[in-house]
């Protein structure tokens, strides 16, 4: 049962960290082509954000899992 718990903790933390990281470093495009959304980011850097989100979530899920097992 421990394996399933750590996976669920990791997925929840991963999504939370991803949504916190998405607006970081986003710049709006000044030259908007016809048909494009003017609020769309110029370079969202999704691969970089997903990579760092995975690393941060890995360590946070380990910490949360250890704390959960110590408290309960």
N, CA, C and O atoms as CSV, one atom per row, in Angstrom:
chain,resi,resn,atom,element,x,y,z
A,1,UNK,N,N,0.810,-1.196,0.000
A,1,UNK,CA,C,0.000,0.000,0.000
A,1,UNK,C,C,0.853,1.259,0.000
A,1,UNK,O,O,0.392,2.318,-0.427
A,2,UNK,N,N,2.084,1.158,0.471
A,2,UNK,CA,C,2.962,2.323,0.521
A,2,UNK,C,C,3.268,2.852,-0.877
A,2,UNK,O,O,3.377,4.064,-1.061
A,3,UNK,N,N,3.411,1.964,-1.870
A,3,UNK,CA,C,3.741,2.396,-3.228
A,3,UNK,C,C,2.654,3.232,-3.849
A,3,UNK,O,O,2.940,4.217,-4.530
A,4,UNK,N,N,1.393,2.853,-3.625
A,4,UNK,CA,C,0.276,3.604,-4.187
A,4,UNK,C,C,0.153,4.972,-3.518
A,4,UNK,O,O,-0.165,5.957,-4.185
A,5,UNK,N,N,0.397,5.044,-2.234
A,5,UNK,CA,C,0.314,6.316,-1.525
A,5,UNK,C,C,1.343,7.315,-2.035
A,5,UNK,O,O,1.020,8.484,-2.244
A,6,UNK,N,N,2.559,6.874,-2.235
A,6,UNK,CA,C,3.619,7.784,-2.694
A,6,UNK,C,C,3.339,8.262,-4.124
A,6,UNK,O,O,3.678,9.392,-4.475
A,7,UNK,N,N,2.727,7.414,-4.943
A,7,UNK,CA,C,2.382,7.818,-6.308
A,7,UNK,C,C,1.301,8.888,-6.285
A,7,UNK,O,O,1.383,9.873,-7.018
A,8,UNK,N,N,0.293,8.698,-5.448
A,8,UNK,CA,C,-0.787,9.685,-5.343
A,8,UNK,C,C,-0.248,11.007,-4.796
A,8,UNK,O,O,-0.596,12.076,-5.297
A,9,UNK,N,N,0.590,10.935,-3.782
A,9,UNK,CA,C,1.196,12.151,-3.213
A,9,UNK,C,C,2.024,12.864,-4.276
A,9,UNK,O,O,1.951,14.086,-4.397
A,10,UNK,N,N,2.818,12.106,-5.054
A,10,UNK,CA,C,3.653,12.699,-6.091
A,10,UNK,C,C,2.806,13.395,-7.156
A,10,UNK,O,O,3.125,14.513,-7.563
A,11,UNK,N,N,1.739,12.752,-7.608
A,11,UNK,CA,C,0.909,13.329,-8.674
A,11,UNK,C,C,0.237,14.615,-8.206
A,11,UNK,O,O,0.196,15.599,-8.944
A,12,UNK,N,N,-0.286,14.612,-6.991
A,12,UNK,CA,C,-0.942,15.816,-6.475
A,12,UNK,C,C,0.063,16.957,-6.335
A,12,UNK,O,O,-0.217,18.086,-6.739
A,13,UNK,N,N,1.221,16.667,-5.768
A,13,UNK,CA,C,2.246,17.709,-5.611
A,13,UNK,C,C,2.752,18.168,-6.973
A,13,UNK,O,O,3.017,19.356,-7.159
A,14,UNK,N,N,2.893,17.244,-7.938
A,14,UNK,CA,C,3.381,17.597,-9.277
A,14,UNK,C,C,2.458,18.623,-9.931
A,14,UNK,O,O,2.925,19.619,-10.483
A,15,UNK,N,N,1.149,18.380,-9.868
A,15,UNK,CA,C,0.204,19.315,-10.479
A,15,UNK,C,C,0.217,20.662,-9.766
A,15,UNK,O,O,0.154,21.707,-10.413
A,16,UNK,N,N,0.299,20.644,-8.447
A,16,UNK,CA,C,0.351,21.903,-7.705
A,16,UNK,C,C,1.592,22.719,-8.071
A,16,UNK,O,O,1.506,23.925,-8.299
A,17,UNK,N,N,2.735,22.055,-8.125
A,17,UNK,CA,C,3.982,22.755,-8.462
A,17,UNK,C,C,3.950,23.232,-9.909
A,17,UNK,O,O,4.441,24.321,-10.207
A,18,UNK,N,N,3.383,22.438,-10.811
A,18,UNK,CA,C,3.302,22.857,-12.214
A,18,UNK,C,C,2.465,24.120,-12.353
A,18,UNK,O,O,2.866,25.055,-13.046
A,19,UNK,N,N,1.304,24.157,-11.701
A,19,UNK,CA,C,0.456,25.345,-11.813
A,19,UNK,C,C,1.091,26.557,-11.147
A,19,UNK,O,O,0.809,27.690,-11.538
A,20,UNK,N,N,1.934,26.342,-10.159
A,20,UNK,CA,C,2.665,27.456,-9.569
A,20,UNK,C,C,3.797,27.930,-10.481
A,20,UNK,O,O,4.136,29.114,-10.477
A,21,UNK,N,N,4.383,27.023,-11.262
A,21,UNK,CA,C,5.521,27.365,-12.113
A,21,UNK,C,C,5.109,27.930,-13.472
A,21,UNK,O,O,5.912,28.606,-14.114
A,22,UNK,N,N,3.899,27.676,-13.921
A,22,UNK,CA,C,3.494,28.112,-15.257
A,22,UNK,C,C,3.618,29.619,-15.495
A,22,UNK,O,O,4.100,30.001,-16.561
A,23,UNK,N,N,3.223,30.482,-14.592
A,23,UNK,CA,C,3.330,31.916,-14.893
A,23,UNK,C,C,4.733,32.503,-14.727
A,23,UNK,O,O,4.936,33.677,-15.036
A,24,UNK,N,N,5.689,31.736,-14.257
A,24,UNK,CA,C,7.035,32.266,-14.022
A,24,UNK,C,C,7.752,32.485,-15.350
A,24,UNK,O,O,7.855,31.567,-16.164
A,25,UNK,N,N,8.240,33.683,-15.564
A,25,UNK,CA,C,9.042,34.002,-16.743
A,25,UNK,C,C,8.270,34.137,-18.038
A,25,UNK,O,O,8.877,34.128,-19.108
A,26,UNK,N,N,6.963,34.260,-17.982
A,26,UNK,CA,C,6.159,34.363,-19.195
A,26,UNK,C,C,6.160,35.807,-19.684
A,26,UNK,O,O,5.920,36.744,-18.922
A,27,UNK,N,N,6.438,35.960,-20.982
A,27,UNK,CA,C,6.402,37.282,-21.602
A,27,UNK,C,C,5.384,37.262,-22.730
A,27,UNK,O,O,5.258,36.278,-23.459
A,28,UNK,N,N,4.676,38.343,-22.857
A,28,UNK,CA,C,3.652,38.435,-23.888
A,28,UNK,C,C,4.286,38.883,-25.204
A,28,UNK,O,O,5.231,39.671,-25.209
A,29,UNK,N,N,3.764,38.378,-26.310
A,29,UNK,CA,C,4.285,38.716,-27.634
A,29,UNK,C,C,3.744,40.070,-28.069
A,29,UNK,O,O,2.533,40.293,-28.050
A,30,UNK,N,N,4.637,40.972,-28.460
A,30,UNK,CA,C,4.221,42.311,-28.886
A,30,UNK,C,C,3.741,42.342,-30.330
A,30,UNK,O,O,2.892,43.163,-30.678
A,31,UNK,N,N,4.269,41.461,-31.177
A,31,UNK,CA,C,3.873,41.409,-32.582
A,31,UNK,C,C,2.897,40.252,-32.771
A,31,UNK,O,O,3.297,39.132,-33.087
A,32,UNK,N,N,1.632,40.535,-32.575
A,32,UNK,CA,C,0.607,39.492,-32.651
A,32,UNK,C,C,0.120,39.374,-34.083
A,32,UNK,O,O,-0.317,40.356,-34.684
A,33,UNK,N,N,0.199,38.153,-34.634
A,33,UNK,CA,C,-0.303,37.905,-35.981
A,33,UNK,C,C,-1.826,37.798,-35.934
A,33,UNK,O,O,-2.406,37.507,-34.888
A,34,UNK,N,N,-2.451,38.032,-37.057
A,34,UNK,CA,C,-3.905,37.973,-37.126
A,34,UNK,C,C,-4.370,36.540,-36.830
A,34,UNK,O,O,-3.866,35.578,-37.408
A,35,UNK,N,N,-5.326,36.425,-35.932
A,35,UNK,CA,C,-5.867,35.122,-35.577
A,35,UNK,C,C,-5.252,34.532,-34.322
A,35,UNK,O,O,-5.767,33.552,-33.783
A,36,UNK,N,N,-4.149,35.117,-33.844
A,36,UNK,CA,C,-3.522,34.622,-32.616
A,36,UNK,C,C,-4.063,35.383,-31.411
A,36,UNK,O,O,-4.488,36.533,-31.526
A,37,UNK,N,N,-4.042,34.732,-30.270
A,37,UNK,CA,C,-4.498,35.359,-29.031
A,37,UNK,C,C,-3.440,36.348,-28.552
A,37,UNK,O,O,-2.276,35.970,-28.420
A,38,UNK,N,N,-3.804,37.595,-28.288
A,38,UNK,CA,C,-2.812,38.577,-27.828
A,38,UNK,C,C,-2.271,38.274,-26.431
A,38,UNK,O,O,-1.224,38.803,-26.058
A,39,UNK,N,N,-2.950,37.447,-25.661
A,39,UNK,CA,C,-2.477,37.104,-24.330
A,39,UNK,C,C,-1.621,35.851,-24.290
A,39,UNK,O,O,-1.157,35.449,-23.224
A,40,UNK,N,N,-1.408,35.229,-25.445
A,40,UNK,CA,C,-0.613,34.005,-25.490
A,40,UNK,C,C,0.863,34.321,-25.234
A,40,UNK,O,O,1.371,35.326,-25.731
A,41,UNK,N,N,1.554,33.479,-24.472
A,41,UNK,CA,C,2.964,33.751,-24.182
A,41,UNK,C,C,3.851,33.573,-25.404
A,41,UNK,O,O,3.576,32.763,-26.288
A,42,UNK,N,N,4.932,34.361,-25.426
A,42,UNK,CA,C,5.882,34.288,-26.529
A,42,UNK,C,C,6.654,32.964,-26.488
A,42,UNK,O,O,6.760,32.268,-27.498
A,43,UNK,N,N,7.183,32.630,-25.324
A,43,UNK,CA,C,7.932,31.388,-25.148
A,43,UNK,C,C,7.577,30.816,-23.773
A,43,UNK,O,O,8.141,31.248,-22.767
A,44,UNK,N,N,6.652,29.852,-23.711
A,44,UNK,CA,C,6.201,29.362,-22.406
A,44,UNK,C,C,7.207,28.479,-21.675
A,44,UNK,O,O,7.035,28.236,-20.480
A,45,UNK,N,N,8.243,27.995,-22.341
A,45,UNK,CA,C,9.299,27.168,-21.727
A,45,UNK,C,C,8.723,25.944,-21.008
A,45,UNK,O,O,9.106,25.655,-19.875
A,46,UNK,N,N,7.811,25.229,-21.656
A,46,UNK,CA,C,7.116,24.125,-21.006
A,46,UNK,C,C,8.030,22.956,-20.663
A,46,UNK,O,O,7.892,22.367,-19.591
A,47,UNK,N,N,8.958,22.607,-21.546
A,47,UNK,CA,C,9.857,21.474,-21.258
A,47,UNK,C,C,10.696,21.747,-20.012
A,47,UNK,O,O,10.870,20.872,-19.164
A,48,UNK,N,N,11.206,22.954,-19.913
A,48,UNK,CA,C,12.024,23.343,-18.761
A,48,UNK,C,C,11.189,23.330,-17.485
A,48,UNK,O,O,11.647,22.848,-16.449
A,49,UNK,N,N,9.976,23.854,-17.554
A,49,UNK,CA,C,9.111,23.901,-16.384
A,49,UNK,C,C,8.676,22.503,-15.951
A,49,UNK,O,O,8.597,22.225,-14.755
A,50,UNK,N,N,8.394,21.629,-16.899
A,50,UNK,CA,C,8.013,20.253,-16.559
A,50,UNK,C,C,9.186,19.518,-15.933
A,50,UNK,O,O,9.000,18.746,-14.992
A,51,UNK,N,N,10.385,19.745,-16.439
A,51,UNK,CA,C,11.575,19.100,-15.877
A,51,UNK,C,C,11.793,19.526,-14.426
A,51,UNK,O,O,11.968,18.681,-13.548
A,52,UNK,N,N,11.782,20.833,-14.176
A,52,UNK,CA,C,11.993,21.324,-12.820
A,52,UNK,C,C,10.831,20.963,-11.889
A,52,UNK,O,O,11.035,20.723,-10.699
A,53,UNK,N,N,9.624,20.927,-12.433
A,53,UNK,CA,C,8.462,20.513,-11.650
A,53,UNK,C,C,8.610,19.074,-11.180
A,53,UNK,O,O,8.281,18.757,-10.037
A,54,UNK,N,N,9.102,18.206,-12.048
A,54,UNK,CA,C,9.286,16.802,-11.690
A,54,UNK,C,C,10.343,16.651,-10.598
A,54,UNK,O,O,10.152,15.887,-9.652
A,55,UNK,N,N,11.440,17.365,-10.723
A,55,UNK,CA,C,12.504,17.268,-9.714
A,55,UNK,C,C,12.025,17.807,-8.368
A,55,UNK,O,O,12.224,17.162,-7.338
A,56,UNK,N,N,11.405,18.969,-8.367
A,56,UNK,CA,C,10.920,19.560,-7.121
A,56,UNK,C,C,9.850,18.679,-6.488
A,56,UNK,O,O,9.850,18.476,-5.274
A,57,UNK,N,N,8.942,18.156,-7.303
A,57,UNK,CA,C,7.873,17.307,-6.788
A,57,UNK,C,C,8.407,16.001,-6.221
A,57,UNK,O,O,7.858,15.477,-5.252
A,58,UNK,N,N,9.455,15.478,-6.802
A,58,UNK,CA,C,10.057,14.246,-6.292
A,58,UNK,C,C,10.540,14.441,-4.856
A,58,UNK,O,O,10.229,13.642,-3.972
A,59,UNK,N,N,11.297,15.505,-4.636
A,59,UNK,CA,C,11.824,15.752,-3.299
A,59,UNK,C,C,10.721,16.138,-2.311
A,59,UNK,O,O,10.745,15.705,-1.159
A,60,UNK,N,N,9.757,16.947,-2.752
A,60,UNK,CA,C,8.658,17.315,-1.871
A,60,UNK,C,C,7.798,16.115,-1.497
A,60,UNK,O,O,7.335,16.015,-0.361
A,61,UNK,N,N,7.579,15.200,-2.447
A,61,UNK,CA,C,6.762,14.023,-2.136
A,61,UNK,C,C,7.485,13.097,-1.168
A,61,UNK,O,O,6.841,12.457,-0.335
A,62,UNK,N,N,8.792,13.013,-1.258
A,62,UNK,CA,C,9.551,12.217,-0.287
A,62,UNK,C,C,9.430,12.841,1.102
A,62,UNK,O,O,9.212,12.132,2.085
A,63,UNK,N,N,9.569,14.158,1.184
A,63,UNK,CA,C,9.463,14.844,2.472
A,63,UNK,C,C,8.066,14.673,3.064
A,63,UNK,O,O,7.932,14.384,4.253
A,64,UNK,N,N,7.030,14.847,2.254
A,64,UNK,CA,C,5.657,14.694,2.732
A,64,UNK,C,C,5.402,13.260,3.167
A,64,UNK,O,O,4.752,13.032,4.187
A,65,UNK,N,N,5.896,12.306,2.420
A,65,UNK,CA,C,5.712,10.897,2.780
A,65,UNK,C,C,6.395,10.558,4.101
A,65,UNK,O,O,5.824,9.847,4.928
A,66,UNK,N,N,7.593,11.054,4.303
A,66,UNK,CA,C,8.311,10.811,5.566
A,66,UNK,C,C,7.568,11.466,6.723
A,66,UNK,O,O,7.398,10.854,7.777
A,67,UNK,N,N,7.125,12.705,6.532
A,67,UNK,CA,C,6.389,13.395,7.592
A,67,UNK,C,C,5.065,12.683,7.897
A,67,UNK,O,O,4.667,12.570,9.056
A,68,UNK,N,N,4.393,12.207,6.854
A,68,UNK,CA,C,3.125,11.504,7.037
A,68,UNK,C,C,3.342,10.225,7.845
A,68,UNK,O,O,2.545,9.904,8.727
A,69,UNK,N,N,4.404,9.504,7.549
A,69,UNK,CA,C,4.673,8.250,8.267
A,69,UNK,C,C,5.144,8.503,9.698
A,69,UNK,O,O,4.900,7.675,10.576
A,70,UNK,N,N,5.805,9.614,9.946
A,70,UNK,CA,C,6.250,9.937,11.301
A,70,UNK,C,C,5.089,10.399,12.176
A,70,UNK,O,O,5.027,10.064,13.359
A,71,UNK,N,N,4.167,11.170,11.593
A,71,UNK,CA,C,3.052,11.719,12.369
A,71,UNK,C,C,1.977,10.665,12.604
A,71,UNK,O,O,1.481,10.522,13.722
A,72,UNK,N,N,1.622,9.937,11.574
A,72,UNK,CA,C,0.549,8.947,11.680
A,72,UNK,C,C,1.156,7.593,11.831
A,72,UNK,O,O,0.435,6.601,11.938
